[in-house]
């Protein structure tokens, strides 16, 4: 009869425990490098659970009425969430103002439609950071407080520093307040300081009509509408990768806006195919949400997707 060998069993067990601790350490390092410091399992689950896009079939709320009234929209484009209040800021382009709704899409107030330095003219896109709203519009960038009080503006038509040709997408580096702007007609990105002073530019020989831009910890994501492509640059402004290339062009016909979710997915609104395409972190299209003529899109802290759509009745919808 075979007999147990306690010393050898103990030695094997200790080796197994050492191997387990080593692998656990590697996993912990991988998690922290990807998601930041995780103090407990619940934190990790919250960070990786992601959005269930398969359930985004019918809107929870819709505001659909074309016009110039407070609760009406006329060719709305960009949309952004104030994460502190949950309020929804909409660039109501042909009404020449920004309209603000609460988290249930109830109208609150508007700004930019009065005469003076703060008057808007075809606002396109917006970004919110540090209790301020930055808005791209006809050849310039506007800066307001969250309550709509005008602060400053910069820009004139042209192709030099602090000159613009139909600026579109705009985003903020939360670490330093820098403002990144898609200078659409000049095929470049301009970087301004929080006080709207010129700092840098890039992309002139790479970009073609950039329409939207987003940042994460390591990279800059820029969406072209003409010749659809999503370019990925590092923070040193060096091109790293192109996705939605010509080989995959049928996947996205006429993109307008996108956002980055907490799981590394990239939803992109595709106006002409009446859908939002969901690309995973491997840059493969994993799902499509059918929405008529989607334009501006964003997501709130409850994983609800807010969409501006260009139907016969312009709509603000929450999914």
C-alpha positions as CSV (number, residue, x, y, z in Angstrom):
1,X,0.0,0.0,0.0
2,X,1.3,3.4,-0.9
3,X,2.0,5.7,2.1
4,X,1.8,9.4,2.3
5,X,4.9,11.5,2.3
6,X,4.1,14.4,4.7
7,X,7.4,16.3,4.1
8,X,7.0,16.2,0.3
9,X,3.3,17.1,0.5
10,X,4.2,20.1,2.7
11,X,6.9,21.2,0.3
12,X,4.5,20.9,-2.7
13,X,1.8,22.9,-0.8
14,X,4.2,25.6,0.0
15,X,5.3,25.9,-3.7
16,X,1.7,26.0,-4.8
17,X,1.0,28.8,-2.3
18,X,4.1,30.7,-3.5
19,X,2.9,30.3,-7.1
20,X,-0.6,31.5,-6.2
21,X,0.7,34.6,-4.4
22,X,3.0,35.4,-7.4
23,X,0.1,35.1,-9.9
24,X,-2.2,37.1,-7.6
25,X,0.4,39.8,-7.5
26,X,0.6,39.9,-11.3
27,X,-3.2,40.1,-11.5
28,X,-3.3,42.9,-9.0
29,X,-0.7,44.8,-10.9
30,X,-2.7,44.3,-14.1
31,X,-5.9,45.5,-12.5
32,X,-4.2,48.6,-11.1
33,X,-2.5,49.5,-14.3
34,X,-5.8,49.2,-16.2
35,X,-8.4,50.5,-13.7
36,X,-6.4,52.4,-11.0
37,X,-6.2,51.5,-7.4
38,X,-8.8,49.0,-6.3
39,X,-9.4,48.7,-2.6
40,X,-12.1,46.1,-2.5
41,X,-13.9,43.6,-4.8
42,X,-16.9,45.9,-5.1
43,X,-14.8,48.7,-6.5
44,X,-13.4,46.4,-9.2
45,X,-16.9,45.1,-10.1
46,X,-18.1,48.6,-10.5
47,X,-15.3,49.5,-12.8
48,X,-15.5,46.6,-15.1
49,X,-19.2,45.8,-15.2
50,X,-19.8,48.0,-18.2
51,X,-23.0,49.1,-19.9
52,X,-25.5,46.5,-21.1
53,X,-26.0,47.9,-24.6
54,X,-28.3,45.0,-25.5
55,X,-31.0,46.6,-23.3
56,X,-30.8,49.9,-25.0
57,X,-33.7,49.3,-27.4
58,X,-36.4,51.9,-26.4
59,X,-35.9,55.3,-24.9
60,X,-36.8,55.8,-21.3
61,X,-37.5,59.5,-22.0
62,X,-38.0,61.5,-25.2
63,X,-38.2,65.2,-25.8
64,X,-39.2,65.5,-29.4
65,X,-40.6,68.7,-30.8
66,X,-39.2,70.9,-33.5
67,X,-39.3,74.7,-32.8
68,X,-37.9,77.6,-30.9
69,X,-39.7,77.2,-27.6
70,X,-38.1,76.3,-24.3
71,X,-38.8,72.6,-24.7
72,X,-38.3,72.5,-28.4
73,X,-35.1,71.9,-30.4
74,X,-34.0,72.9,-33.9
75,X,-31.0,70.9,-35.2
76,X,-29.3,70.1,-31.9
77,X,-25.8,68.7,-32.1
78,X,-23.5,68.3,-29.1
79,X,-24.7,67.1,-25.7
80,X,-22.9,66.9,-22.3
81,X,-23.6,66.0,-18.7
82,X,-22.7,68.0,-15.7
83,X,-21.7,65.1,-13.4
84,X,-22.2,67.1,-10.3
85,X,-25.9,67.8,-10.9
86,X,-26.8,65.3,-13.7
87,X,-28.1,68.2,-15.8
88,X,-28.0,67.8,-19.6
89,X,-26.5,70.6,-21.7
90,X,-27.6,70.6,-25.4
91,X,-26.1,72.7,-28.2
92,X,-29.3,73.8,-29.9
93,X,-27.6,74.8,-33.1
94,X,-30.3,76.6,-35.1
95,X,-31.8,78.2,-32.1
96,X,-28.4,79.7,-31.4
97,X,-28.3,78.8,-27.7
98,X,-27.5,76.0,-25.2
99,X,-30.5,74.5,-23.4
100,X,-30.2,72.9,-20.1
101,X,-32.5,70.0,-18.9
102,X,-32.4,68.1,-15.7
103,X,-31.7,64.3,-15.5
104,X,-35.3,63.5,-16.4
105,X,-35.1,65.8,-19.5
106,X,-37.2,68.5,-17.9
107,X,-36.3,71.9,-19.2
108,X,-34.5,74.2,-16.8
109,X,-33.1,77.2,-18.6
110,X,-31.1,78.4,-21.7
111,X,-28.3,80.8,-22.4
112,X,-26.4,82.3,-25.2
113,X,-29.4,83.7,-27.1
114,X,-29.2,87.3,-25.8
115,X,-27.4,90.2,-27.4
116,X,-23.8,91.0,-26.3
117,X,-20.4,89.3,-26.1
118,X,-22.0,86.0,-25.0
119,X,-24.4,85.7,-27.9
120,X,-24.0,82.4,-29.8
121,X,-24.2,81.7,-33.5
122,X,-24.7,78.1,-34.5
123,X,-23.2,76.4,-31.4
124,X,-21.8,72.9,-32.4
125,X,-20.3,71.0,-29.5
126,X,-19.5,71.5,-25.8
127,X,-17.4,70.3,-22.9
128,X,-17.9,70.7,-19.2
129,X,-15.1,70.8,-16.6
130,X,-14.3,72.7,-13.4
131,X,-17.7,74.3,-13.3
132,X,-17.4,75.8,-16.7
133,X,-18.9,75.1,-20.2
134,X,-16.7,75.4,-23.3
135,X,-18.6,75.7,-26.6
136,X,-17.4,75.5,-30.2
137,X,-19.3,77.6,-32.6
138,X,-18.9,79.6,-35.8
139,X,-15.1,80.1,-36.0
140,X,-14.6,80.6,-32.2
141,X,-14.7,79.1,-28.7
142,X,-17.0,80.4,-26.0
143,X,-16.6,80.0,-22.3
144,X,-19.5,80.2,-19.7
145,X,-20.2,79.4,-16.1
146,X,-22.6,76.4,-15.6
147,X,-25.4,78.9,-14.9
148,X,-24.9,80.5,-18.3
149,X,-23.0,83.6,-17.3
150,X,-20.6,84.5,-20.1
151,X,-16.9,84.5,-19.3
152,X,-14.8,84.9,-22.5
153,X,-14.4,84.0,-26.1
154,X,-11.5,83.5,-28.5
155,X,-11.1,82.9,-32.2
156,X,-11.6,84.4,-35.7
157,X,-11.8,82.8,-39.1
158,X,-8.4,81.6,-40.4
159,X,-5.7,78.9,-40.1
160,X,-3.2,80.4,-37.8
161,X,-2.9,80.1,-34.0
162,X,-6.3,80.9,-32.3
163,X,-8.0,81.0,-35.7
164,X,-10.6,78.4,-36.6
165,X,-12.5,77.0,-39.6
166,X,-15.8,75.5,-38.3
167,X,-14.5,74.1,-35.0
168,X,-16.4,70.9,-33.9
169,X,-15.6,68.5,-31.1
170,X,-14.2,69.8,-27.9
171,X,-12.9,68.1,-24.7
172,X,-11.0,69.0,-21.6
173,X,-8.0,67.4,-20.0
174,X,-9.2,67.3,-16.4
175,X,-5.7,67.0,-15.0
176,X,-4.7,70.5,-16.1
177,X,-7.7,72.2,-17.7
178,X,-6.3,72.2,-21.3
179,X,-8.9,72.5,-24.0
180,X,-8.6,70.3,-27.1
181,X,-10.6,71.5,-30.2
182,X,-11.3,69.8,-33.5
183,X,-10.5,72.6,-35.9
184,X,-12.5,70.8,-38.6
185,X,-11.9,72.9,-41.7
186,X,-8.2,73.2,-40.9
187,X,-7.8,69.4,-40.4
188,X,-6.0,69.8,-37.1
189,X,-6.4,69.8,-33.3
190,X,-5.7,73.0,-31.4
191,X,-4.8,72.8,-27.7
192,X,-5.6,75.9,-25.6
193,X,-5.0,76.5,-21.9
194,X,-8.0,76.8,-19.5
195,X,-7.8,80.5,-20.0
196,X,-8.0,79.9,-23.8
197,X,-4.5,80.8,-24.7
198,X,-2.8,78.9,-27.5
199,X,-0.5,76.1,-26.4
200,X,0.0,73.6,-29.3
201,X,-1.5,72.0,-32.4
202,X,-1.2,68.7,-34.2
203,X,-2.6,66.3,-36.8
204,X,-2.4,68.6,-39.8
205,X,-1.0,65.9,-42.1
206,X,-3.1,63.1,-40.7
207,X,-6.6,64.3,-39.9
208,X,-9.4,64.9,-42.4
209,X,-12.3,66.9,-41.1
210,X,-12.1,65.9,-37.4
211,X,-15.5,66.1,-35.7
212,X,-15.0,64.7,-32.2
213,X,-12.3,64.2,-29.7
214,X,-12.0,62.4,-26.3
215,X,-9.2,61.7,-23.8
216,X,-8.4,59.0,-21.4
217,X,-5.4,58.6,-19.1
218,X,-3.0,57.6,-21.8
219,X,-4.4,58.5,-25.2
220,X,-6.2,61.0,-27.4
221,X,-9.1,59.6,-29.6
222,X,-10.1,61.7,-32.7
223,X,-12.9,60.9,-35.0
224,X,-12.9,61.8,-38.7
225,X,-16.2,62.1,-40.5
226,X,-14.8,62.4,-44.0
227,X,-13.1,59.0,-44.9
228,X,-14.4,57.6,-41.5
229,X,-11.6,56.8,-39.2
230,X,-10.8,56.9,-35.4
231,X,-7.2,58.0,-34.8
232,X,-5.5,57.2,-31.5
233,X,-2.6,59.4,-30.4
234,X,-0.6,59.2,-27.3
235,X,-0.2,62.2,-24.9
236,X,3.1,63.0,-26.7
237,X,0.9,63.7,-29.8
238,X,2.3,60.7,-31.7
239,X,-0.1,58.6,-33.8
240,X,-0.4,55.1,-32.4
241,X,-3.3,53.4,-34.3
242,X,-6.1,53.9,-36.8
243,X,-9.4,52.0,-36.5
244,X,-12.5,52.0,-38.6
245,X,-10.1,52.0,-41.6
246,X,-11.1,51.8,-45.2
247,X,-11.2,48.0,-44.9
248,X,-13.9,48.4,-42.3
249,X,-15.6,51.4,-43.8
250,X,-19.0,49.6,-44.3
251,X,-19.2,49.4,-40.5
252,X,-19.5,53.1,-40.1
253,X,-20.9,55.3,-42.9
254,X,-21.1,58.8,-41.6
255,X,-20.0,59.2,-38.0
256,X,-20.7,62.2,-35.9
257,X,-19.8,61.7,-32.2
258,X,-18.6,59.1,-29.8
259,X,-17.7,58.5,-26.1
260,X,-15.5,56.2,-24.1
261,X,-17.1,54.0,-21.5
262,X,-15.6,52.6,-18.3
263,X,-14.9,49.2,-19.9
264,X,-12.9,50.5,-22.9
265,X,-15.8,50.3,-25.3
266,X,-16.3,53.1,-27.9
267,X,-19.9,53.8,-29.0
268,X,-20.0,55.9,-32.2
269,X,-23.1,57.6,-33.6
270,X,-23.6,56.9,-37.3
271,X,-26.1,59.3,-38.8
272,X,-26.6,57.7,-42.2
273,X,-27.0,54.1,-41.0
274,X,-29.5,55.1,-38.2
275,X,-27.5,53.4,-35.5
276,X,-24.9,53.6,-32.8
277,X,-22.0,51.2,-33.3
278,X,-20.4,49.7,-30.2
279,X,-16.7,48.9,-30.6
280,X,-14.9,46.9,-27.9
281,X,-11.4,47.5,-26.5
282,X,-10.1,45.3,-29.4
283,X,-11.7,47.8,-31.8
284,X,-14.2,45.2,-33.2
285,X,-17.8,46.2,-33.6
286,X,-19.7,44.0,-31.1
287,X,-23.2,45.6,-31.2
288,X,-25.5,48.1,-32.9
289,X,-28.3,50.2,-31.4
290,X,-31.0,51.3,-33.9
291,X,-31.7,55.0,-33.5
292,X,-33.0,57.3,-36.3
293,X,-30.4,59.8,-37.4
294,X,-28.3,59.9,-34.2
295,X,-25.9,62.8,-33.7
296,X,-24.5,63.9,-30.3
297,X,-24.2,61.1,-27.7
298,X,-22.9,60.9,-24.2
299,X,-23.4,58.8,-21.0
300,X,-24.2,59.7,-17.5
301,X,-23.1,58.1,-14.2
302,X,-26.1,55.8,-14.2
303,X,-25.0,54.2,-17.5
304,X,-27.9,56.0,-19.4
305,X,-27.0,57.0,-22.9
306,X,-28.2,60.5,-24.0
307,X,-28.7,60.9,-27.7
308,X,-29.6,63.8,-30.0
309,X,-31.4,62.6,-33.1
310,X,-32.3,64.4,-36.3
311,X,-35.7,63.1,-37.2
312,X,-38.6,65.1,-38.5
313,X,-39.0,66.1,-34.9
314,X,-35.6,66.8,-33.4
315,X,-35.2,64.7,-30.3
316,X,-33.4,64.5,-27.0
317,X,-33.6,60.8,-25.9
318,X,-32.4,58.9,-22.9
319,X,-31.7,55.2,-23.1
